Amino acid sequence: MAAVLARGLPRALGGAGRALRAGSVRSTSPPRVTPMCTRHPQLPPPPPPCAPPRHPHVHPSPPTASPTTPLCAPPSPPTASPTTPLCAPPPPPCAPVTPNCIPHHPPVRPPVTPNCIPHHPPRCVAAPGGQDGEVGKARRAAAAGEEAGGQPTIFSKIIARSVPATILYEDDKCLVFRDVAPQAPVHFLVIPKRPIPRISRVGPQDTELLGHLLVVAARTAQAEGLADGYRLVINDGKHGAQSVYHLHLHVLGGRQLGWPPG
């Protein structure tokens, strides 16, 4: 076989050369010669260009991905609620409070205007004991001899209605009216209509009248709301600071009174 090929190869080559020279054969590509007796060993395929060699101790194996999730899949976006968008805009800022807004809670104590009347009457302060106080009036009355009588007193004029007064009670024996210079939230006087200059001048004939005065004083105090107590005062003479020589009972209440008096 080899000998046949050896004899025929020169002839074929010679004829091809003549044909080329004569221009009868025009070749567009070189002849493809395939050796028949030479075999090259099968080379292994080259490693992929992007996969560097790994060492088990230096390059640990990558995590195994699930069949349904790719190894380098992007993280899933957070699930938004069906009613709230994922990127909901922030709530609008609080509206500023205008000066005309009324606060939810009213002020603890509203301002008191000069025309307002206080709920509780102011606590009365005792008149000073100087020349213009009750003590000075009592001394002047004693020095003028008013105890002897002869001139109508202010209380006699109130009984006669020649002098105005706030009358609380009246009957055929006595008269009750408010003091014009109160020394307590509640301060009224009980006087007999029959003139008696002072308590030290009463006698047995005045027993019923004096009892009647006390009963009227108690009933009037109850009507004035003095359920927590009150004080009855009868001034007698100069040292007792009696300024009007007509027997009268002071009834004071509506506040805690001090002791001892005077």
Secondary structure, 3 states (H helix, E strand, C coil): CHHHHHHHHHHHHHHHHHHHHHCCCCCCCCCCCCCCCCCCCCCCCCCCCCCCCCCCCCCCCCCCCCCCCCCCCCCCCCCCCCCCCCCCCCCCCCCCCCCCCCCCCCCCCCCCCCCCCCCCCCCCCCCCCCCCCHHHHHHHHHHCCHHHCCCCCHHHHHHCCCCCCCEEEECCCEEEEECCCCCCCEEEEEEECCCCCCHHHCCHHHHHHHHHHHHHHHHHHHHCCCCCCEEEECCCCCCCCCCCCCCCEEEEECCCCCCCCC
